[in-house]
Amino acid sequence: MKNKRMANIEKLIQKGVKIPNPHCVKIGDEVDIDRISGDSVVIYSGCKIFGSSTLILQGAKLGYEGPVTIENCQIGPQVDLKGGFFRDAVFLKNSSMGLGSHIREGTILEEESNTAHTVALKQAILFPFVTLGSLINFSDCLMSGGTSRKDHSEVGSSYIHFNYTPNQDKATPSLIGDVPRGVMLNQRPIFLGGQGGLVGPCRLEFGTVIAAGSINRKDELRPGRLLFEEGEKGGNQPFIAGMYRNIKRITVNNIIYIANLTALEHWYTHVRSQFISDAFPQPLFDGLKEKLNMAFDERIKRFKELCQKMPESGRAYQKIAKEQASQQVLDQKNEIYDRWPELEESFSVKRGTEDKEGFSDMFLEKIFSGIKTSGKDYISVIKGLDVGDTETGTRWLQGIVDRITARALKIIPLFQ
C-alpha cells in the first residue's frame, strides 16, 4: 500500500507538481492522477487527497498555512486552499479559502470569491468577488452582488447564518441578492456587518447593509437600506414545539430560492457551457453542475420535511390558540401538506425545459460576440456586456423564476 502511495506521488512530481515533503502527503488509491495538473500545482506537507472525481487544475495551491484534506472536490486554476477540510465542493478560478476552513457538500465558490480563516460552508453558493471574513458559519444560502474585487459583497467576521430552527428543520435557505441580476456582475454589493447574524429563510435586496452586531430576522426587498438593531427589552413567553407561526413567509421564500437555483442551472447550461476551455475544462464544469444538483436536492428534501410537519403544527397551533385559532392559518398548513406531491413535481418535471421566450437566444448571441472579442474569460465577457444586454439576460432568467414561483403558488393558492 505504501509503495503504491509513493508511486502516485512520484508520478505527480514527474508531471511537475511541487510536493516539498512527499512523505507527508497522502494520495488515495482511487484518485485519478490524470485529473491533477502538473502545471504550477503545489501540495504542501500534511495534505490528503481522496475521491475519484477530484480535479486539481493549473496553479492550484493546497495547504500553505496548514494541512488540507480534499475529498471529491473540483479545484480550478489558481485556487488557493490554505488549510482545512474540503468535501464535494467546487472552486472556480482565483477563489481562495484561509486556514481552518470546513467546506462540505453542495458548496460553490465562483471566480475570485474568497474567505479568511475559520469559515464553515455547506450548501452555500458564492458568486464572483463575494468575500467572507473570519470565524463565520454561512451554510444554506446564496450570495451575489458587487462588480469587482474592490467592489464586492462582504460578510464581516464572526457572522452566522442561522439555518436550523427550534422545530428542528432546515427549510431555511437565504437569498442574498438573486440569480437573474447577480450573474450580470453589475449590482450594488451587500454588506453583512460582523458579530451579527441572519435568520433564514431570508431575502435581501442588492445594496442592503446590516450594521455590525445586528441579528436580522426579516426580509428586506427595498434597495439601499441600512438595517440595525435598536435596544429593546427582552421577552419571555411559552415555547410550543412544532408550532410554526408564519408558514406563509417560510413557504414562499423556499419556493423563490428553488426557483433561483433553477435559473442558475439554466445559466450554467446555456452560458457557462460556452466557456469550456483549458482554464475551464469539461470536468470542472461537470463538477459545477453536480454541486448545483446537490443544492437543489437539499432544498427539496428540507422543504418536504417541513411540509410533512404541518399536521402536527396545526394541532399545536389549535392547542395554544384555542377559540382564537385562525381558520386561514389552519387551512394553509393543511394545504401545504396535502399538495406537497404536486408541488414537488412542479419543481422537478419541467426543471430543464422552461420556456425561454426568445430572450436566451438574444442573450447568447451577445455572449458569442463577447467570446470572439475577449476570448473565453468568463469575467471579462460578462463585464463587457452593455446595459441592454444584461437587461435581456436578466429578463430571461427572471422569467424562469417567475414562472416557477407562479406555478407553485397556483398549486397552493392560500399562499398567494
N, C-alpha and C positions, 0 to 999 in steps of 0.2 A: 504493500500500500504506500509506504514511504517512498519507494523508488518511483512509483508512478506519479506521485505528487511532485516529486522533484523533476521528473521528466517533463511534466506540463509546464513547470516554472522555467525550465531550461528552454523549452520551445518559445515561451513568451519573450525571454531575454534575447533569443536568436532573432525574433521578429523585430526587436528594437525597444521592447517595453523596458523601462528603467525600474529595476527592483533592487534598491540599495542593500537590502538584507534578505536574500532569498529564503534562508532557513526560518525566518519569522513570518512567512506568508503562506497561507493555505488556499489551494485551489481545489474545489470539489471535483470528483471524478466525472460528474455529469456535465461540467462546464464545457461548452464548445469553444476551444481555443481560437478557432477561426473567427469567432464573434468578438474577439478582443483585438483592437487595432495595435499595431506596433509603432505607430507614428506619435512620438512625444507623450505617450501614456506613462504615468508614474504611479507605482504602487508601493507605498511606504510600509515600514515594519508594522506587524500586528494585524495586517488586513486579511480578511477571509472572504472568499468569493464563491458563491454557490448558485445553483439554478441553471437548468438547461436553456432558459430563454434569456439569460443575462447577456447584455450587449454593452461594450465599452468602446467608445469611438475616440478618434484622434484628439490628443491634447488633454484628455481627462486626467485628473489627479485625485488619488484616493489616500486619505489618511495622513495628511501633512501635520495636523495638530494632534491626532490621536488615532487609535485603531478604527478601522472601518469594516463593517460586515455588510456584504451585498448579497441579496437573495432575489433572483429573478427580477432585476431592475434593468431598464434600458437607459443608458447614460450617453448623452450626446456630446458633441465636440466642445472642448474647453470647459467642461463641467468640473467643479471643484467641490468634492465632498470631503470635508476636513476631518470629520470624526463622528462615529455613531453607528446606528443600525438602520438599514435601508432595505425594505422588502416590498416587492410588487408595486414599484413606483417608476415614474419616467421623468427624466430630467433633460430639458432641451438646451440648446447651445448657450454657453456662458452663464448658466444658472449655477448657484453655489449655496452650500449649507455649512454652518460652523460646527465646532466641536460639540458633542453631546446631542446631536440630532437623533430623533427617534421617529422614523418615517415608515408608515405602513400602507397597506393595500389601497388602491384607488387614488393615490396622490399623483398630481401632475404639477410640475414646475415648468412653465413655459420660458421662453428666452429671457435671460438676464434677470429673472426673478431670483431673490436671494434671502437668506436668513442669517442672523448672527448665531450665537451659541445657545444650546439647550432649548431646542424647539421641537415640539411634538406635532405631527400631522398624520391624519388618516382621513381618507375620502375628502381630501382638500384639493382644490384647483386654483392655482395662482397664475394669472395672466402675465404677460411680459411686464417687467420692471417692478412688479409688486415686491415690497421689501418688508420683512418681519424682523423685529429686534430680538432681544434675548429673553429666555425664560418664558416661553409662550406655548400655550396649548390651543391649537386652532384647527380642530377637526370638523368635518361635515359642513364645509362652506365653500363658496366660490367667490373669489375677489378679483375685480378688474379695476380699471381706471388708471389715468396717467398717460403721458406721451413719450417719456424717455427715462433714463436713469437719473436725471436731475429733476424730473417732474413725475413722481411716481406715487401710487397709493402705498400707505405705510401703516403698519401695526406696531405700536410702541411696546417697549419691554414690559414683561410681567402682565401680559394680556391673556384673557381666557375667552374662548367661545364656549359658552355653556351649552352642551349638546346632549345632556342626559337629565331627564326630569325626575321629580319625586315620585311620579307614577311609573317610573322605570321603562320609559320608552325613548327612542331616538328619532322620532319624526320631527327633527329639529334643524333641518338644513337652512342656512342663512345665505341669502343672495346679496352680496355686497357689490353694488353696481349691477351689471347684467351682461348677457352674451351679445345680443344684437348690436349694441353700441360699443361695448367693451372691446370686441375683437378689432374694431377700427383704430384703436390706439390713439384716439383723439379726444378723450373725455377728461373732465376735471378729476384730479385724484381724490381719493377718500382717505381720511386720516382718523385712525382709532388710537386715542391717547393712551399712554402707558398706565400701568397699575389700574386697569379697568377691565370691563367685560361686556360681552354681547350675549343676550339670552335668546337662543334660537327657538323656533324659526323666526327669522327677522329679515326684512328687506330694507336696504339703504340706497338712496339715490346718489348719483355722482356729485362730488363736491361737498358731501357731508363731512363734518368734523365733530368728533366726540371728544370732549375735554378729558384730559388726564384724570384718572381717579374716578371716572363715572361708569356706572353699570347701566347699559341701555336695554330696555325691555320692549320697546315699541318700534314699529315700522316708521321710517321717515322717507316719504316719497317726493318731498319737495327739494329742489336742488339748492346747494349752498347754505345749508343750515348748520348752526353750531349747537350741539346738544350737550347739556351739562346737568349734573345733579345739584339740586338745592337742598339745604339742610331741612330734613323732615323728621318728625318723631317716628320712632319705630312702632310696629304693630304686633299684636298677639291675638290670634284667632284660631279656632279649631281647624285642624287639617284633616280632610276627608280623603283617604287614599282612593284613587281610581276615579275621582270626580273631576272632569275637565270643564272649566268654567267658560272657555271661549273656543269651542271646537271649530267654529267657522273660520277664524283667522288662521289657526293651525292648518286646517284643510286647504284653504286657498293658497297659503304660502308654499305648502308641499307641492300642490299642482303646478304653480308657477315655476318652482325650482326644477321639477321634472321636465317641464316644457322648455326651459332654458338649456338643460342638458341635451335635449333632443335637437335644439337649434345648433348647439355646439357640435353635435355629431354630424349634422349636415355641413357645417363649416369645415370640419376635418375632412369629410368625404369629398366635398366638391372643391374646396380651396386649398387646404393644407396638402392634399394629394398632388397638387400641381408643383410642389416644391421638392419632390423626391430628387435627391442628388447625392453626391459623395458626402456632403455635410449633413444631409437628412435622408439617409437610406431607407429602403423599404422596411427593414426590421425595426428601425426606430419609430417609423410611422405606425407599424403594426402594434408596437408597444403602447403608443399613444391611444390608439383606438381600443385596445384591450383595457387600459385603465379607465377610459370613459365608460366602457361597458360595466366595469366593476362599480363605478359610481352610480350608474343607472339602476343596476340590480339592487344595490344597497338601499337606494331611496324607495324603490318599490317594496322591498322587504320591510323596511321600517314603517312605511305608510300603512301597509297591510296589517302589521302588528297593532298599530294604533286603532285602525278601524275595527279590528276584532275585539277590542276592549270596550266598545260602545255599549253593549247591553249592560255590562257591569257598571259602566259610568252612569247610564240612565238610572239604574237602581240606586246608586249612591246619591245622585242628584235629587231624586224623589224623596229619599230618606231625610236629607238635610233641609230641603226646601219645603216639603210637605204641601200644604194647600197653596203656597206661593209659587210652586213649580210652574215654569213656563212650558206650555204645550209645544211651542215652536222649538224650544231647545231640545225637548224630548224627541220631537219628530226629526230634527236634524241628526241626532245620534242614531236613531233607527234607520234613517235613510242612508247614511254613510256606511252603516254595517250591512244593510240589505243589498246595496248597489255596488259593493266593492268588486265583485266579479266583473261587472260591466265596466267599471272604472279602470280596473287593471287591464282589461282587454283594450280599452281605448288608448292607453299609453303605449301598448306593445304592438298591436296589429299593424298600424299604419306608420310605425316609427320611421321606417326608411322610405316611405312613399308619399311624403307630404307634397301637396300641390305647390309648385314653385311660382306659379302666376307670372312666369316670364322674367321676374326680377333676377333670378340666379344666372340665367343666360346673359343678361345685360351686364351683370356684375363680373361674371367670369371673363367676358371679353376684355374688361379693364385689367383684370389680373393677368391675362395672357400678354396684354400690351406692356404691363409693368415688368413682367419677367423678361421680355425682349429687350427692355431698356436697362434694367438693373440686375439682370441675372436672377438666379434662384435664391436670393437672400430675402427671407420672409419679412423681416422688419423693414428693410428698405422699400420693398414693393408696397406693403400696406401703408406705410407712412407717405409714400409717394402718390397715393390716391388723392384726387381733389374732393372738395366737399360734396359735389353732386354724386360722385362715385360712391362715397361712403354712405350717403343717404340712401342710394339704391340698394346697397348691400344690407343696410340696417332694415329697410322695408321688407326685404326678402326674409331675413331671419326673424324679425318681429312678427311677420305674418305667420310663421311656423308656431311661434309661442302663442299668439292669439288664437289660432285655430285649435291647438291642443287644449288650451285653457277653456275655450268656449265649448268644445265637445265634452270635456269633463263636467263642466257646470250644467250642461244640458241634462246629463245623467243624474245629477244631484241638484235639482232646481232650488231646493230650500237654501242652498249656499250662495245663490246669486245675489 
